[in-house]
Amino acid sequence: LWSTCSGVDGRKEKDANCSVVFKYGMKRDFNRWLASLGPSAPVKSLAEVIDFNESHAAEEMPFFGQEIFLKAVDHVAARHPVLRTSFDLTSYACPLQLVHTRLRLPVFLHDIPDHPPAEQLAVLEAFWQREHHQVFNLAEPPYLRFHVHRRTDDTFQFTITENHAILDGWSLTSTIAEVFEVYLTLLSRGTLRVEPPLATTFRDYVHME
């Protein structure tokens, strides 16, 4: 769970719940991904992202538009076949990983602004504990799901549950970044620019394996 590592209250001891590989691998891969954006990117490292967030802390986040976020998730799922895969271990002569033409990634919306902050934290902690035990069933794709808890008119808590069978630290980071890039673009402009085809596809990856 993404939220397990950071904690909504920012306590340092939350780091004890994360593996060393996840913490430092994600930081390394995130910096590498930022560097790949080129010289025009507004930030080039995780440290610069943190500095930007701190220097703009007084600015309010735009009101969460759930229908826009759903469009962003659908857009990213349509663009990346691996997010639309499932595993069938018994129906064929050998186990297969299948790519589905359409497969919607679930986004669960929760509304908790009526709770005071301490109660919100308790609600979230209980939710994370339950979600931690919701094991993926390989017979029931997809293997990635999102939860959004709206905390106030200007803030929400975002939780990701994913199966390492389709995503690792690098690809999870890039998927999250792309979802929010599309979401913020739709939120501010209403439309997306035409994107070039992916340079490397999931088909290419399978072929190289």
Buried (B, 14 or more C-beta within 10 A) or exposed (E): BBBBBEBBEEEEEBEEEBEEEBEEBBBEBBBEBBEEEEEEEEBBEBEBBEEEEEEEEEEEEEEBEEEBBBBBBBBBBBEBBBBBBBBBEEEEEEEBBEBBEEBEBEBEBBEBEEBEEEEBBEBBBEBBEEBEEEEBEBEEBBBBBBBBBBBBEEEBBBBBBBBEBBBEBBBBBBBBBBBBEBBEBBBEEEEEEEEEEEEEEBEEEEEEE
